[in-house]
């Protein structure tokens, strides 16, 4: 029996080359950006690693 990847998760997470860590986008860049400082928007734009406490849920959705 084969398992399917969660289609919402595959759009939101990227597995890094080693396959051990996962990157995600920071929330908060979709709208209301006029009031946010350039520094804040710049830091929100970069990819960050998924917290180790959430890796179990993410790896189950991606079938790592």
C-alpha positions in Angstrom: 0.0 0.0 0.0 1.5 3.4 -1.0 0.8 6.6 0.9 0.1 9.9 -0.6 1.8 13.2 0.3 -0.5 15.8 1.9 -1.1 18.2 -1.0 -1.3 21.3 1.3 2.0 20.4 2.9 3.9 19.8 -0.4 3.1 23.4 -1.4 4.3 24.9 1.9 7.4 22.9 2.8 10.7 22.1 1.1 12.9 19.2 2.1 16.6 20.2 2.1 19.3 18.2 0.3 20.2 16.0 3.3 16.6 15.1 3.8 16.8 15.7 7.5 15.6 19.3 7.8 12.6 21.1 6.2 12.3 24.8 5.2 9.2 26.9 5.4 8.1 30.4 4.6 7.4 32.9 7.4 3.8 34.0 7.7 2.8 37.7 7.6 3.8 38.8 4.1 0.5 38.5 2.2 -1.1 41.8 3.0 -1.0 44.9 5.2 2.6 45.5 4.2 2.5 49.3 4.2 2.7 49.5 7.9 5.6 47.0 8.3 9.1 48.2 8.2 11.5 47.3 5.4 13.7 45.3 7.9 10.6 43.3 9.1 9.5 42.5 5.6 13.1 41.5 4.6 13.3 39.1 7.4 9.8 37.7 6.8 10.8 36.9 3.2 13.5 34.4 3.9 13.0 30.7 4.3 13.5 29.3 7.9 13.8 25.8 9.2 10.8 24.1 10.7 11.0 23.9 14.5 12.1 20.5 15.8 9.0 20.3 17.9 6.9 20.4 14.7 9.1 18.1 12.6 7.0 15.0 13.6 3.8 16.4 12.1 5.5 17.8 9.0 7.4 14.5 8.3 4.2 12.6 8.6 2.5 14.8 6.0 5.4 14.6 3.7 6.1 10.9 4.3 9.8 11.4 5.1 
